């Protein structure tokens, strides 16, 4: 007597596949039974109310808002470039690593922490020094340049 060539896992996979086909066929039949064919245009229409929600009833004409087309702005308004009168700022060195050549300066006016690299130094600095510097945009944000001790 020969054994069946199908293994247990093959039989299970076949059962799963057949069940999936059967479920799919049942869902298809259910969709077809519940399909709403022959609806009028009014039944298919959807409206947006004054709050932006979709509803089946048309909006109330009494709540209609009048909008002047000249008041609509497309795009953004021009923003004037803000130019600092004094580009030289003052701050305190909060951290500086001599071996790696970078650190941070805390601006005394805004209390912002600004990155500083050894390439932007005029004089040597260390932690706790009072310095003057200028800010330029670096690759990852504002960077202090022309840094010198006070």
SEFIVO-415908 format. One line per field, with one value per residue (C-alpha): residue number from 1; residue in three letters; x, y, z. Coordinates in nm, 4 decimals, decimal comma, padded with zeros to 6 digits. Example, Ala and Ser with C-alpha at 12.3 -4.5 7.8 and 13.67 -1.06 7.14 Angstrom:
// residues 2
seq (1 / 2)
type (ala / ser)
px (01,2300 / 01,3670)
py (-00,4500 / -00,1060)
pz (00,7800 / 00,7140)
//
This chain:
// residues 150
seq (1 / 2 / 3 / 4 / 5 / 6 / 7 / 8 / 9 / 10 / 11 / 12 / 13 / 14 / 15 / 16 / 17 / 18 / 19 / 20 / 21 / 22 / 23 / 24 / 25 / 26 / 27 / 28 / 29 / 30 / 31 / 32 / 33 / 34 / 35 / 36 / 37 / 38 / 39 / 40 / 41 / 42 / 43 / 44 / 45 / 46 / 47 / 48 / 49 / 50 / 51 / 52 / 53 / 54 / 55 / 56 / 57 / 58 / 59 / 60 / 61 / 62 / 63 / 64 / 65 / 66 / 67 / 68 / 69 / 70 / 71 / 72 / 73 / 74 / 75 / 76 / 77 / 78 / 79 / 80 / 81 / 82 / 83 / 84 / 85 / 86 / 87 / 88 / 89 / 90 / 91 / 92 / 93 / 94 / 95 / 96 / 97 / 98 / 99 / 100 / 101 / 102 / 103 / 104 / 105 / 106 / 107 / 108 / 109 / 110 / 111 / 112 / 113 / 114 / 115 / 116 / 117 / 118 / 119 / 120 / 121 / 122 / 123 / 124 / 125 / 126 / 127 / 128 / 129 / 130 / 131 / 132 / 133 / 134 / 135 / 136 / 137 / 138 / 139 / 140 / 141 / 142 / 143 / 144 / 145 / 146 / 147 / 148 / 149 / 150)
type (unk / unk / unk / unk / unk / unk / unk / unk / unk / unk / unk / unk / unk / unk / unk / unk / unk / unk / unk / unk / unk / unk / unk / unk / unk / unk / unk / unk / unk / unk / unk / unk / unk / unk / unk / unk / unk / unk / unk / unk / unk / unk / unk / unk / unk / unk / unk / unk / unk / unk / unk / unk / unk / unk / unk / unk / unk / unk / unk / unk / unk / unk / unk / unk / unk / unk / unk / unk / unk / unk / unk / unk / unk / unk / unk / unk / unk / unk / unk / unk / unk / unk / unk / unk / unk / unk / unk / unk / unk / unk / unk / unk / unk / unk / unk / unk / unk / unk / unk / unk / unk / unk / unk / unk / unk / unk / unk / unk / unk / unk / unk / unk / unk / unk / unk / unk / unk / unk / unk / unk / unk / unk / unk / unk / unk / unk / unk / unk / unk / unk / unk / unk / unk / unk / unk / unk / unk / unk / unk / unk / unk / unk / unk / unk / unk / unk / unk / unk / unk / unk)
px (00,0000 / 00,1517 / 00,1507 / -00,0016 / 00,2502 / 00,0808 / 00,2258 / 00,0325 / 00,1405 / 00,0390 / -00,3075 / -00,3373 / -00,2299 / -00,4864 / -00,7603 / -00,6627 / -00,6660 / -01,0102 / -01,1471 / -01,0080 / -01,1746 / -01,5046 / -01,4925 / -01,4137 / -01,7071 / -01,9436 / -01,8337 / -01,8862 / -02,2377 / -02,3187 / -02,2005 / -02,4088 / -02,7179 / -02,6794 / -02,5935 / -02,8111 / -02,8717 / -03,0975 / -03,0577 / -03,1633 / -02,9158 / -03,0661 / -03,0099 / -02,6436 / -02,5784 / -02,3657 / -02,3468 / -02,0975 / -02,2476 / -02,1226 / -01,8783 / -01,7210 / -01,8925 / -02,0480 / -02,4250 / -02,7164 / -02,9252 / -02,8597 / -02,7172 / -02,9487 / -02,9310 / -02,9883 / -02,6523 / -02,4653 / -02,1630 / -02,0716 / -01,6990 / -01,5413 / -01,3043 / -01,0601 / -01,0030 / -00,8702 / -00,4900 / -00,3190 / 00,0294 / 00,2001 / 00,2597 / 00,6125 / 00,8090 / 01,0692 / 01,4177 / 01,5053 / 01,8500 / 02,0351 / 02,1898 / 02,4706 / 02,5722 / 02,8322 / 02,6784 / 02,8073 / 02,7970 / 02,9616 / 03,1328 / 02,9330 / 03,1261 / 03,4397 / 03,6334 / 03,9897 / 04,0701 / 03,7673 / 03,7594 / 03,3972 / 03,1735 / 02,8745 / 02,8258 / 02,5218 / 02,4017 / 02,3578 / 02,0611 / 01,8509 / 01,9914 / 02,0232 / 02,2942 / 02,4990 / 02,7439 / 03,1045 / 03,3842 / 03,7579 / 03,7629 / 03,5448 / 03,7800 / 03,9964 / 04,1468 / 04,1677 / 03,8729 / 03,7862 / 03,4778 / 03,3530 / 03,5134 / 03,3146 / 03,3257 / 03,1974 / 03,0854 / 02,8758 / 02,6110 / 02,5954 / 02,3786 / 02,5790 / 02,4826 / 02,2781 / 02,1736 / 02,3231 / 02,6989 / 02,9187 / 03,2027 / 03,4654 / 03,4730 / 03,7110 / 03,7581 / 03,6394)
py (00,0000 / 00,3317 / 00,6461 / 00,9675 / 01,2004 / 01,5114 / 01,6247 / 01,7701 / 02,1277 / 02,0889 / 01,9744 / 02,2715 / 02,5174 / 02,3721 / 02,4054 / 02,7695 / 02,8447 / 02,6913 / 02,8764 / 03,2052 / 03,1438 / 03,0604 / 03,3773 / 03,5891 / 03,4400 / 03,5020 / 03,8668 / 03,9133 / 03,7679 / 03,9891 / 04,3027 / 04,2127 / 04,1497 / 04,4842 / 04,6839 / 04,9882 / 04,9917 / 05,2387 / 05,5223 / 05,8660 / 06,1494 / 06,3100 / 05,9910 / 05,9767 / 06,3458 / 06,4470 / 06,7979 / 06,9853 / 07,1825 / 07,5132 / 07,3256 / 07,1278 / 06,7985 / 06,5764 / 06,5351 / 06,4039 / 06,7201 / 07,0362 / 07,3331 / 07,6033 / 07,9074 / 08,1379 / 08,0334 / 08,1090 / 08,3351 / 08,6010 / 08,6186 / 08,9044 / 08,7670 / 09,0574 / 08,9503 / 08,6079 / 08,5895 / 08,3273 / 08,2473 / 08,4284 / 08,7934 / 08,9248 / 08,9372 / 09,2030 / 09,0773 / 09,1465 / 09,3010 / 09,3264 / 09,6674 / 09,5101 / 09,1678 / 09,1264 / 08,9441 / 08,8705 / 08,5435 / 08,2956 / 07,9711 / 07,6950 / 07,4013 / 07,3670 / 07,0490 / 07,1382 / 06,7907 / 06,7747 / 07,1466 / 07,2347 / 07,3717 / 07,5889 / 07,9559 / 08,0848 / 08,4190 / 08,6684 / 08,8440 / 08,5529 / 08,2707 / 08,0576 / 07,7947 / 07,8382 / 07,5869 / 07,6986 / 07,5197 / 07,5775 / 07,7058 / 08,0014 / 08,1163 / 08,4282 / 08,3729 / 08,0570 / 08,0081 / 07,7832 / 07,7190 / 08,0205 / 08,2837 / 08,5938 / 08,6234 / 08,8273 / 08,6519 / 08,6708 / 08,4169 / 08,2495 / 07,9621 / 07,6410 / 07,3017 / 07,2064 / 07,5455 / 07,8662 / 07,8643 / 08,1179 / 08,2663 / 08,5360 / 08,4347 / 08,6311 / 08,6818 / 09,0032)
pz (00,0000 / -00,1114 / 00,0984 / -00,0259 / -00,1873 / -00,0388 / 00,2901 / 00,5797 / 00,5003 / 00,1347 / 00,2435 / 00,4815 / 00,2122 / -00,0281 / 00,2385 / 00,3003 / -00,0724 / -00,1203 / 00,1845 / 00,0515 / -00,2877 / -00,1197 / 00,0982 / -00,2062 / -00,3995 / -00,1033 / -00,0785 / -00,4519 / -00,4337 / -00,1330 / -00,3157 / -00,6194 / -00,4039 / -00,2251 / -00,5380 / -00,5896 / -00,9622 / -01,1304 / -00,8794 / -00,9873 / -01,0142 / -00,7044 / -00,5019 / -00,6070 / -00,5336 / -00,2337 / -00,0891 / 00,1240 / 00,4144 / 00,5603 / 00,7882 / 00,5034 / 00,5901 / 00,3220 / 00,3557 / 00,1494 / 00,1936 / -00,0069 / 00,1868 / 00,3232 / 00,0909 / 00,3918 / 00,5398 / 00,2172 / 00,2679 / 00,0134 / -00,0620 / -00,2517 / -00,5167 / -00,4714 / -00,1098 / -00,2129 / -00,2133 / -00,4217 / -00,2938 / -00,0103 / 00,0484 / 00,0046 / 00,3236 / 00,3675 / 00,4392 / 00,7995 / 00,8124 / 01,1426 / 01,1936 / 01,3928 / 01,2573 / 01,5351 / 01,8307 / 02,1805 / 02,3646 / 02,6001 / 02,5025 / 02,6745 / 02,5285 / 02,3154 / 02,2336 / 02,1261 / 01,9958 / 01,7674 / 01,6886 / 01,7537 / 02,0258 / 02,1076 / 02,1924 / 02,3830 / 02,2441 / 02,5322 / 02,3652 / 02,2433 / 02,4603 / 02,1440 / 02,1252 / 01,8081 / 01,6639 / 01,6179 / 01,4308 / 01,4624 / 01,1008 / 01,2089 / 01,4876 / 01,4751 / 01,8208 / 02,0313 / 02,2689 / 02,5607 / 02,7737 / 02,9664 / 02,7355 / 02,6388 / 02,2600 / 01,9673 / 01,6509 / 01,3364 / 01,2377 / 00,8971 / 00,7813 / 00,7632 / 00,6227 / 00,9282 / 01,0650 / 01,2054 / 01,2541 / 01,4328 / 01,2227 / 01,2856 / 01,6520 / 01,8727 / 02,2458 / 02,4068)
//
